[in-house]
Amino acid sequence: MNRSFWLLRGLKFVLLVALFIALAGFVVMSLWNWLMPAIFGLPLLSFGQSLGLLILSRILFGGFHKGGGGGAWKARAQEHWRNKMENRMQGMTEEEREKFRQKMRTSCGPPWMRMPAEQPQSASQAQ
């Protein structure tokens, strides 16, 4: 292949990326200007502000890694954690496993999803 073909192909890619960014900015600006002032009384956005908002939301919620939502990196991290936990659980007795599961249920995750810890009954309550 000759050099001009690759140059033309690269230029086409750059133009498509620029078109996609401009279209995304226009969509964000249009949706914001249609919904946010009417619902929340917020000011209108310019095109530049909508691009900034798009970049900010990508940084805060999506990151800049391939796949947007974690993709292969996230899957590898989850698999690594799963393998680590399985190896740890194999070295435990059944009693230790149940104690570990109970501790995880009462202390891990968001507060509204945690199960209350079982309170041991005292001698006065058992009678």
MDAnalysis code that builds the backbone (N, CA, C; Angstrom):
import MDAnalysis as mda
import numpy as np

u = mda.Universe.empty(381, n_residues=127, atom_resindex=np.repeat(np.arange(127), 3), trajectory=True)
u.add_TopologyAttr("name", ["N", "CA", "C"] * 127)
u.add_TopologyAttr("resid", np.arange(1, 128))
u.add_TopologyAttr("resname", ["MET", "ASN", "ARG", "SER", "PHE", "TRP", "LEU", "LEU", "ARG", "GLY", "LEU", "LYS", "PHE", "VAL", "LEU", "LEU", "VAL", "ALA", "LEU", "PHE", "ILE", "ALA", "LEU", "ALA", "GLY", "PHE", "VAL", "VAL", "MET", "SER", "LEU", "TRP", "ASN", "TRP", "LEU", "MET", "PRO", "ALA", "ILE", "PHE", "GLY", "LEU", "PRO", "LEU", "LEU", "SER", "PHE", "GLY", "GLN", "SER", "LEU", "GLY", "LEU", "LEU", "ILE", "LEU", "SER", "ARG", "ILE", "LEU", "PHE", "GLY", "GLY", "PHE", "HIS", "LYS", "GLY", "GLY", "GLY", "GLY", "GLY", "ALA", "TRP", "LYS", "ALA", "ARG", "ALA", "GLN", "GLU", "HIS", "TRP", "ARG", "ASN", "LYS", "MET", "GLU", "ASN", "ARG", "MET", "GLN", "GLY", "MET", "THR", "GLU", "GLU", "GLU", "ARG", "GLU", "LYS", "PHE", "ARG", "GLN", "LYS", "MET", "ARG", "THR", "SER", "CYS", "GLY", "PRO", "PRO", "TRP", "MET", "ARG", "MET", "PRO", "ALA", "GLU", "GLN", "PRO", "GLN", "SER", "ALA", "SER", "GLN", "ALA", "GLN"])
u.atoms.positions = np.array([
    [0.852, -1.181, 0.000],
    [0.000, 0.000, 0.000],
    [0.894, 1.239, 0.000],
    [0.413, 2.232, -0.643],
    [1.223, 3.434, -0.721],
    [0.937, 4.368, 0.459],
    [1.802, 5.326, 0.588],
    [1.765, 6.240, 1.722],
    [0.510, 7.102, 1.724],
    [0.046, 7.525, 0.581],
    [-1.125, 8.400, 0.516],
    [-2.388, 7.677, 0.981],
    [-2.448, 6.347, 0.753],
    [-3.599, 5.576, 1.224],
    [-3.689, 5.631, 2.750],
    [-2.560, 5.399, 3.432],
    [-2.560, 5.415, 4.899],
    [-2.810, 6.808, 5.446],
    [-2.297, 7.817, 4.762],
    [-2.548, 9.197, 5.172],
    [-4.031, 9.527, 5.053],
    [-4.632, 9.119, 3.946],
    [-6.061, 9.351, 3.733],
    [-6.896, 8.585, 4.762],
    [-6.494, 7.367, 5.049],
    [-7.211, 6.560, 6.035],
    [-7.113, 7.184, 7.427],
    [-5.932, 7.663, 7.809],
    [-5.747, 8.326, 9.096],
    [-6.557, 9.607, 9.196],
    [-6.577, 10.385, 8.117],
    [-7.365, 11.615, 8.085],
    [-8.855, 11.310, 8.213],
    [-9.300, 10.256, 7.567],
    [-10.695, 9.849, 7.658],
    [-11.050, 9.470, 9.098],
    [-10.159, 8.738, 9.775],
    [-10.382, 8.349, 11.161],
    [-10.476, 9.577, 12.063],
    [-9.559, 10.518, 11.893],
    [-9.565, 11.740, 12.707],
    [-10.861, 12.529, 12.484],
    [-11.297, 12.628, 11.239],
    [-12.537, 13.341, 10.949],
    [-13.756, 12.644, 11.561],
    [-13.781, 11.321, 11.523],
    [-14.892, 10.584, 12.127],
    [-14.919, 10.759, 13.646],
    [-13.755, 10.746, 14.270],
    [-13.689, 10.967, 15.725],
    [-14.167, 12.379, 16.052],
    [-13.711, 13.371, 15.290],
    [-14.139, 14.752, 15.522],
    [-15.646, 14.897, 15.309],
    [-16.178, 14.229, 14.294],
    [-17.617, 14.271, 14.041],
    [-18.387, 13.618, 15.190],
    [-17.897, 12.493, 15.683],
    [-18.553, 11.819, 16.798],
    [-18.556, 12.693, 18.056],
    [-17.435, 13.337, 18.361],
    [-17.349, 14.213, 19.531],
    [-18.292, 15.400, 19.381],
    [-18.326, 15.979, 18.187],
    [-19.225, 17.114, 17.948],
    [-20.684, 16.688, 18.073],
    [-21.024, 15.533, 17.543],
    [-22.389, 15.033, 17.646],
    [-22.763, 14.751, 19.102],
    [-21.855, 14.124, 19.858],
    [-22.118, 13.855, 21.271],
    [-22.295, 15.162, 22.044],
    [-21.463, 16.155, 21.768],
    [-21.606, 17.451, 22.426],
    [-22.928, 18.122, 22.084],
    [-23.332, 18.018, 20.835],
    [-24.611, 18.595, 20.420],
    [-25.778, 17.894, 21.102],
    [-25.707, 16.564, 21.211],
    [-26.772, 15.810, 21.876],
    [-26.859, 16.195, 23.348],
    [-25.699, 16.280, 24.035],
    [-25.691, 16.675, 25.451],
    [-26.259, 18.075, 25.604],
    [-25.826, 19.000, 24.753],
    [-26.305, 20.376, 24.826],
    [-27.817, 20.437, 24.598],
    [-28.297, 19.717, 23.595],
    [-29.735, 19.737, 23.280],
    [-30.565, 19.161, 24.415],
    [-30.143, 18.016, 24.932],
    [-30.893, 17.408, 26.028],
    [-30.870, 18.277, 27.282],
    [-29.698, 18.814, 27.605],
    [-29.594, 19.682, 28.780],
    [-30.512, 20.898, 28.622],
    [-30.392, 21.570, 27.487],
    [-31.166, 22.799, 27.276],
    [-32.665, 22.534, 27.169],
    [-33.040, 21.323, 26.827],
    [-34.451, 20.968, 26.743],
    [-35.014, 20.600, 28.116],
    [-34.236, 19.840, 28.898],
    [-34.766, 19.298, 30.148],
    [-34.401, 20.093, 31.409],
    [-33.156, 20.403, 31.583],
    [-32.684, 20.937, 32.866],
    [-33.267, 22.306, 33.235],
    [-33.360, 23.254, 32.312],
    [-33.970, 24.529, 32.712],
    [-35.443, 24.376, 33.097],
    [-36.167, 23.528, 32.378],
    [-37.589, 23.354, 32.659],
    [-37.824, 22.592, 33.960],
    [-36.997, 21.585, 34.238],
    [-37.210, 20.754, 35.424],
    [-36.605, 21.371, 36.675],
    [-35.349, 21.810, 36.580],
    [-34.617, 22.270, 37.755],
    [-34.300, 23.760, 37.753],
    [-34.648, 24.478, 36.711],
    [-34.367, 25.906, 36.645],
    [-32.897, 26.220, 36.435],
    [-32.142, 25.309, 35.840],
    [-30.710, 25.519, 35.597],
    [-30.507, 26.320, 34.318],
    [-29.342, 26.973, 34.186],
    [-29.103, 27.799, 32.987],
    [-28.847, 26.936, 31.748],
    [-28.966, 27.571, 30.591],
    [-28.685, 26.907, 29.320],
    [-27.179, 26.704, 29.177],
    [-26.790, 25.693, 28.402],
    [-25.377, 25.415, 28.152],
    [-25.000, 25.818, 26.735],
    [-23.768, 26.282, 26.586],
    [-23.224, 26.501, 25.247],
    [-22.635, 25.178, 24.758],
    [-22.220, 25.135, 23.504],
    [-21.641, 23.918, 22.948],
    [-20.351, 23.553, 23.683],
    [-19.520, 24.542, 23.971],
    [-18.264, 24.294, 24.693],
    [-18.513, 23.767, 26.100],
    [-19.507, 24.324, 26.774],
    [-19.843, 23.846, 28.108],
    [-20.368, 22.415, 28.064],
    [-21.112, 22.088, 27.024],
    [-21.622, 20.717, 26.913],
    [-20.486, 19.730, 26.671],
    [-19.478, 20.126, 25.896],
    [-18.309, 19.256, 25.713],
    [-17.563, 19.088, 27.036],
    [-17.433, 20.169, 27.794],
    [-16.802, 20.086, 29.110],
    [-17.573, 19.185, 30.053],
    [-18.889, 19.283, 30.032],
    [-19.734, 18.426, 30.866],
    [-19.597, 16.965, 30.446],
    [-19.509, 16.726, 29.154],
    [-19.326, 15.374, 28.646],
    [-17.995, 14.792, 29.123],
    [-16.941, 15.570, 29.054],
    [-15.626, 15.120, 29.512],
    [-15.635, 14.894, 31.020],
    [-16.235, 15.818, 31.762],
    [-16.303, 15.679, 33.218],
    [-17.073, 14.428, 33.624],
    [-18.194, 14.172, 32.981],
    [-18.972, 12.977, 33.322],
    [-18.205, 11.714, 32.965],
    [-17.446, 11.755, 31.889],
    [-16.627, 10.602, 31.507],
    [-15.542, 10.339, 32.538],
    [-14.931, 11.402, 33.044],
    [-13.902, 11.254, 34.074],
    [-14.516, 10.712, 35.361],
    [-15.632, 11.298, 35.789],
    [-16.222, 10.922, 37.066],
    [-16.887, 9.553, 37.044],
    [-17.543, 9.197, 35.959],
    [-18.350, 7.986, 35.950],
    [-17.832, 6.883, 35.044],
    [-17.061, 7.218, 34.021],
    [-16.671, 6.180, 33.080],
    [-15.190, 5.925, 32.994],
    [-14.379, 6.900, 33.313],
    [-12.952, 6.735, 33.145],
    [-12.568, 6.800, 31.675],
    [-11.297, 6.598, 31.394],
    [-10.821, 6.664, 30.019],
    [-10.190, 5.358, 29.574],
    [-10.501, 4.259, 30.250],
    [-9.959, 2.978, 29.853],
    [-10.811, 2.364, 28.749],
    [-10.244, 1.409, 28.074],
    [-10.948, 0.779, 26.954],
    [-12.199, 0.075, 27.468],
    [-13.303, 0.277, 26.815],
    [-14.535, -0.381, 27.192],
    [-15.455, 0.499, 28.001],
    [-14.953, 1.578, 28.591],
    [-15.800, 2.514, 29.315],
    [-16.252, 2.044, 30.670],
    [-16.699, 0.817, 30.818],
    [-17.217, 0.351, 32.092],
    [-16.269, -0.579, 32.798],
    [-15.037, -0.605, 32.463],
    [-14.087, -1.494, 33.099],
    [-13.569, -2.525, 32.126],
    [-14.464, -3.096, 31.347],
    [-14.091, -4.033, 30.304],
    [-13.248, -5.184, 30.809],
    [-12.211, -5.529, 30.057],
    [-11.369, -6.679, 30.366],
    [-10.615, -6.483, 31.676],
    [-10.183, -5.271, 31.968],
    [-9.461, -5.015, 33.210],
    [-10.329, -5.343, 34.417],
    [-11.576, -4.926, 34.385],
    [-12.488, -5.184, 35.495],
    [-12.748, -6.680, 35.638],
    [-12.927, -7.365, 34.533],
    [-13.157, -8.815, 34.568],
    [-11.953, -9.545, 35.151],
    [-10.735, -9.120, 34.776],
    [-9.533, -9.753, 35.326],
    [-9.419, -9.508, 36.821],
    [-9.737, -8.295, 37.260],
    [-9.668, -7.990, 38.693],
    [-10.678, -8.818, 39.475],
    [-11.887, -8.969, 38.943],
    [-12.898, -9.771, 39.616],
    [-12.481, -11.242, 39.656],
    [-11.921, -11.739, 38.572],
    [-11.470, -13.128, 38.528],
    [-10.332, -13.353, 39.528],
    [-9.409, -12.400, 39.615],
    [-8.307, -12.498, 40.575],
    [-8.847, -12.551, 41.997],
    [-9.794, -11.682, 42.324],
    [-10.377, -11.657, 43.661],
    [-11.114, -12.965, 43.948],
    [-11.876, -13.457, 42.969],
    [-12.618, -14.707, 43.142],
    [-11.667, -15.869, 43.413],
    [-10.563, -15.967, 42.645],
    [-9.585, -17.032, 42.856],
    [-8.927, -16.921, 44.222],
    [-8.615, -15.701, 44.624],
    [-7.991, -15.485, 45.929],
    [-8.920, -15.936, 47.056],
    [-10.206, -15.605, 46.941],
    [-11.163, -15.993, 47.974],
    [-11.380, -17.510, 47.985],
    [-11.439, -18.143, 46.814],
    [-11.609, -19.592, 46.763],
    [-10.419, -20.301, 47.400],
    [-9.208, -19.823, 47.132],
    [-8.021, -20.414, 47.744],
    [-8.038, -20.245, 49.260],
    [-8.470, -19.087, 49.714],
    [-8.538, -18.829, 51.144],
    [-9.582, -19.736, 51.808],
    [-10.717, -19.914, 51.142],
    [-11.793, -20.735, 51.705],
    [-11.407, -22.218, 51.741],
    [-10.591, -22.694, 50.805],
    [-10.200, -24.098, 50.779],
    [-9.379, -24.483, 52.004],
    [-8.632, -23.540, 52.541],
    [-7.795, -23.824, 53.702],
    [-8.543, -23.737, 55.020],
    [-9.850, -23.487, 54.990],
    [-10.628, -23.326, 56.219],
    [-11.447, -24.576, 56.505],
    [-11.724, -24.769, 57.779],
    [-12.663, -25.825, 58.158],
    [-14.074, -25.321, 57.888],
    [-15.056, -26.204, 57.958],
    [-16.442, -25.804, 57.712],
    [-16.902, -24.765, 58.735],
    [-16.483, -24.902, 59.977],
    [-16.856, -23.925, 61.016],
    [-16.250, -22.554, 60.714],
    [-14.989, -22.551, 60.282],
    [-14.334, -21.287, 59.940],
    [-15.012, -20.628, 58.734],
    [-15.409, -21.427, 57.759],
    [-16.100, -20.891, 56.585],
    [-17.419, -20.228, 56.985],
    [-18.186, -20.902, 57.822],
    [-19.464, -20.334, 58.239],
    [-19.266, -19.061, 59.050],
    [-18.264, -19.041, 59.911],
    [-17.952, -17.838, 60.692],
    [-17.553, -16.683, 59.756],
    [-16.745, -17.016, 58.740],
    [-16.323, -16.008, 57.767],
    [-17.525, -15.474, 56.987],
    [-18.405, -16.374, 56.519],
    [-19.601, -15.948, 55.782],
    [-20.480, -15.032, 56.633],
    [-20.659, -15.400, 57.893],
    [-21.480, -14.583, 58.789],
    [-20.863, -13.192, 58.967],
    [-19.539, -13.142, 59.119],
    [-18.866, -11.846, 59.274],
    [-19.028, -10.997, 58.004],
    [-18.928, -11.630, 56.839],
    [-19.101, -10.903, 55.576],
    [-20.525, -10.366, 55.445],
    [-21.514, -11.158, 55.852],
    [-22.911, -10.718, 55.756],
    [-23.202, -9.518, 56.640],
    [-22.547, -9.449, 57.793],
    [-22.855, -8.375, 58.746],
    [-21.972, -7.146, 58.599],
    [-20.830, -7.261, 57.898],
    [-19.927, -6.110, 57.867],
    [-19.585, -5.587, 56.481],
    [-19.899, -6.316, 55.421],
    [-19.517, -5.882, 54.074],
    [-20.727, -5.395, 53.294],
    [-20.469, -4.489, 52.379],
    [-21.529, -3.972, 51.521],
    [-22.143, -2.713, 52.102],
    [-23.078, -2.131, 51.361],
    [-23.745, -0.922, 51.835],
    [-24.539, -1.214, 53.109],
    [-24.673, -0.246, 53.996],
    [-25.355, -0.484, 55.271],
    [-26.768, -1.042, 55.128],
    [-27.520, -0.622, 54.124],
    [-28.902, -1.080, 53.995],
    [-28.991, -2.544, 53.535],
    [-27.890, -3.112, 53.047],
    [-27.921, -4.504, 52.600],
    [-27.332, -5.466, 53.632],
    [-26.732, -4.937, 54.679],
    [-26.116, -5.796, 55.684],
    [-27.179, -6.481, 56.524],
    [-26.918, -7.714, 56.837],
    [-27.816, -8.453, 57.717],
    [-27.415, -8.164, 59.161],
    [-28.381, -8.041, 60.061],
    [-28.008, -7.798, 61.454],
    [-27.274, -8.998, 62.032],
    [-26.307, -8.696, 62.873],
    [-25.545, -9.767, 63.510],
    [-26.438, -10.504, 64.485],
    [-26.292, -11.812, 64.517],
    [-27.086, -12.605, 65.456],
    [-26.496, -12.421, 66.848],
    [-27.348, -12.062, 67.782],
    [-26.920, -11.850, 69.151],
    [-27.014, -13.166, 69.904],
    [-25.958, -13.560, 70.626],
    [-26.068, -14.793, 71.417],
    [-27.053, -14.596, 72.553],
    [-27.844, -15.618, 72.797],
    [-28.841, -15.514, 73.853],
    [-28.168, -15.675, 75.213],
    [-28.529, -14.795, 76.123],
    [-28.012, -14.911, 77.484],
    [-28.867, -15.920, 78.247],
    [-28.417, -16.330, 79.406],
    [-29.128, -17.330, 80.213],
    [-30.512, -16.830, 80.617],
    [-30.645, -15.511, 80.842],
    [-31.952, -14.976, 81.276],
    [-32.946, -14.960, 80.125],
    [-32.479, -14.778, 78.870],
    [-33.388, -14.757, 77.731],
    [-33.815, -16.160, 77.317],
    [-32.956, -17.149, 77.543],
    [-33.248, -18.517, 77.112],
    [-34.354, -19.150, 77.965],
    [-34.553, -18.662, 79.190],
    [-35.562, -19.266, 80.078],
    [-36.910, -18.768, 79.834],
])
